[in-house]
């Protein structure tokens, strides 16, 4: 009869084993890739493809790191008709449940907007005013230092202030409308203001894939050279994969 309790003890251990095994640590990384068909306007007027990728890694509960990459290139009849590359490294540190600190650095090349190379470093603070489930609103403010090389063989460096806001509205559980706005002000009043805006509608197809329609506006009050247009636009339809 002693074998009966031992049998039930073994059965309990076997049945509980998978339950404890399922209690794995939360996933630390997340990757979101966008493959887009775009129509540009302003200093370029082309229809082409672009790629974006955002990799995020949670180092600890308060600290997360992210790496963003963007690439747009178009060649027609052997001539470059559009070219824009961006990479950005960023760290976010949660100070309170809603407030977080920001440190970032980035590099940009957009020769059709006059920029041969753009480097900047930024420090700031952000706050989550709304956290869902239907409405999400964040705001960020900070300072950065910029060094730019232009296509006319000149360069400049200057401090700037940065304001950023993003609002998301969950129309349904799988359909989200978002609006972001970024404002950069040259504190030496030489290079003027930069305004970046994106309006987007994202519809989930599966747990991994989504479709995203977006319209991006980039405005620079004092482009270099001055003969360039002040506003560039991008209309995009993207397939988004989230892992």
C-alpha positions in Angstrom: 0.0 0.0 0.0 3.0 2.3 0.4 3.2 2.4 -3.4 -0.2 4.2 -3.7 0.9 7.4 -1.9 4.1 7.4 -3.8 2.2 7.0 -7.1 -0.1 10.0 -6.3 2.9 12.1 -5.2 4.6 11.4 -8.5 1.4 12.2 -10.4 1.1 15.6 -8.6 4.8 16.4 -9.4 4.3 15.5 -13.1 1.1 17.6 -13.4 2.6 20.6 -11.6 5.8 20.5 -13.6 4.5 22.2 -16.8 2.7 24.9 -14.7 5.9 26.0 -13.0 7.8 25.7 -16.3 5.3 28.2 -17.9 6.3 30.8 -15.3 9.2 32.0 -17.5 10.7 35.5 -17.2 9.0 38.2 -19.2 10.3 38.8 -22.7 13.0 41.4 -22.7 13.3 42.3 -26.3 10.9 43.5 -29.0 11.6 44.1 -32.7 9.3 46.0 -35.1 10.2 46.0 -38.8 8.4 48.1 -41.5 8.6 47.5 -45.3 7.0 50.5 -47.0 5.9 51.6 -50.5 6.3 55.4 -50.4 5.5 58.5 -52.4 7.7 61.5 -51.6 7.1 65.2 -52.2 9.1 68.4 -51.7 12.8 68.2 -52.5 12.2 64.7 -54.0 9.3 63.5 -56.0 9.6 59.7 -56.4 7.8 56.5 -55.7 10.0 53.9 -54.1 10.5 51.5 -51.2 11.8 52.2 -47.7 12.8 50.1 -44.7 12.5 50.9 -41.0 13.4 48.8 -37.9 13.1 49.5 -34.2 14.7 47.1 -31.7 14.0 47.5 -28.0 15.7 45.7 -25.1 14.6 46.0 -21.5 17.8 45.9 -19.4 15.9 46.1 -16.1 12.5 47.2 -15.0 13.3 50.9 -15.1 15.9 50.9 -17.9 15.3 50.1 -21.6 17.5 50.6 -24.7 16.3 51.1 -28.3 18.0 51.2 -31.7 16.1 52.7 -34.7 17.2 52.4 -38.3 15.6 54.0 -41.4 16.6 53.7 -45.1 15.2 55.2 -48.3 16.9 55.1 -51.6 15.9 55.6 -55.2 17.9 55.4 -58.4 16.4 56.1 -61.8 18.3 55.7 -65.1 21.5 55.6 -63.1 20.8 58.8 -61.3 20.1 59.1 -57.6 16.6 60.5 -57.1 16.2 60.1 -53.3 18.4 59.1 -50.4 17.7 59.3 -46.7 19.4 57.2 -43.9 18.9 57.5 -40.1 20.2 55.6 -37.1 19.4 56.4 -33.5 20.4 54.9 -30.2 18.2 55.8 -27.2 17.9 54.9 -23.5 14.8 55.4 -21.3 14.9 55.3 -17.5 11.7 55.1 -15.6 11.8 57.6 -12.7 8.2 57.2 -11.5 5.3 55.2 -12.8 4.7 57.9 -15.4 7.9 60.0 -15.6 11.0 58.9 -17.4 14.4 60.2 -18.4 15.8 60.1 -21.9 19.3 60.1 -23.4 19.9 59.6 -27.2 22.3 60.1 -30.0 21.6 59.9 -33.8 23.1 60.2 -37.2 21.3 61.3 -40.4 22.0 61.8 -44.0 19.5 63.4 -46.3 21.3 65.0 -49.2 18.2 66.0 -51.0 17.2 68.1 -48.0 20.8 69.6 -47.9 22.2 67.4 -45.1 25.4 65.5 -45.9 25.8 64.4 -42.3 23.9 65.3 -39.1 25.1 64.2 -35.6 23.3 65.0 -32.3 23.2 64.1 -28.7 20.1 64.7 -26.5 19.0 64.6 -22.9 15.4 65.1 -21.7 12.5 64.0 -19.7 9.1 62.4 -20.7 5.7 62.0 -19.0 2.8 59.6 -19.8 -0.3 61.7 -19.4 -2.7 59.0 -20.5 -1.9 55.2 -20.5 -4.9 53.6 -22.3 -6.6 51.3 -22.8 -8.1 53.5 -25.6 -6.2 56.8 -25.1 -2.5 57.1 -24.8 -0.7 60.5 -24.6 3.0 61.1 -23.9 5.0 64.4 -23.9 8.8 64.9 -23.9 11.1 67.9 -23.5 14.8 68.2 -23.7 18.0 69.8 -24.9 20.4 68.6 -27.6 23.6 69.6 -29.3 23.8 69.3 -33.1 26.7 69.2 -35.6 25.8 69.3 -39.3 27.7 69.1 -42.6 25.8 70.4 -45.6 26.0 69.6 -49.3 27.5 73.0 -50.1 30.7 72.1 -48.2 29.7 74.2 -45.1 29.1 73.0 -41.6 27.6 74.3 -38.3 27.1 73.3 -34.7 24.5 74.6 -32.3 22.4 73.8 -29.2 18.7 73.3 -29.6 15.6 72.6 -27.5 13.2 69.7 -28.3 9.5 69.2 -27.6 7.7 66.0 -28.6 4.2 64.7 -28.2 2.4 61.6 -29.4 -1.3 60.7 -29.1 -2.8 57.2 -29.8 -6.4 56.3 -30.0 -7.5 52.7 -30.2 -10.5 52.7 -32.5 -10.9 49.0 -31.8 -8.6 46.5 -30.1 -6.7 45.9 -33.4 -7.0 49.4 -35.1 -5.0 52.4 -33.8 -4.9 56.0 -35.0 -1.8 58.0 -33.9 -0.5 61.5 -34.3 3.1 62.6 -33.3 4.6 66.0 -33.4 8.3 67.0 -32.8 9.5 70.6 -32.6 13.2 71.6 -32.6 14.3 75.2 -31.9 17.9 76.3 -32.6 18.8 78.3 -29.4 21.4 80.4 -31.3 18.6 81.5 -33.7 20.8 80.6 -36.8 19.2 77.5 -38.2 15.6 78.3 -37.3 13.0 75.7 -36.5 12.4 72.1 -37.5 9.0 70.5 -37.3 8.3 66.8 -37.8 4.8 65.3 -37.9 3.4 61.8 -38.6 -0.2 60.8 -38.9 -0.8 57.0 -39.0 -3.5 54.4 -39.0 -2.4 50.8 -38.1 -4.6 47.8 -38.6 -3.5 44.4 -37.1 -3.8 41.4 -39.5 -2.4 38.8 -37.1 -0.5 38.8 -33.8 2.6 39.5 -35.8 1.7 41.4 -39.0 -0.1 44.7 -39.4 -0.8 47.2 -42.2 0.1 50.9 -41.6 -0.8 53.9 -43.6 1.1 57.1 -42.7 1.7 60.7 -43.8 4.9 62.4 -42.7 5.7 66.1 -42.9 9.2 67.5 -42.3 9.6 71.3 -42.2 12.8 73.3 -41.9 12.5 77.1 -41.7 16.1 77.7 -42.9 17.4 74.9 -45.1 21.0 74.9 -46.4 21.4 75.7 -49.2 18.6 78.3 -49.0 17.3 77.4 -52.5 15.9 74.1 -51.2 12.2 73.7 -50.4 11.3 74.1 -46.7 8.8 71.1 -46.6 9.3 67.5 -47.5 6.4 64.9 -47.3 6.1 61.2 -47.4 3.0 59.1 -48.0 3.6 55.5 -47.1 1.8 52.1 -47.0 3.7 49.6 -44.9 3.7 46.0 -43.9 4.7 45.9 -40.2 6.1 42.8 -38.5 6.4 42.8 -34.7 8.3 40.1 -32.9 
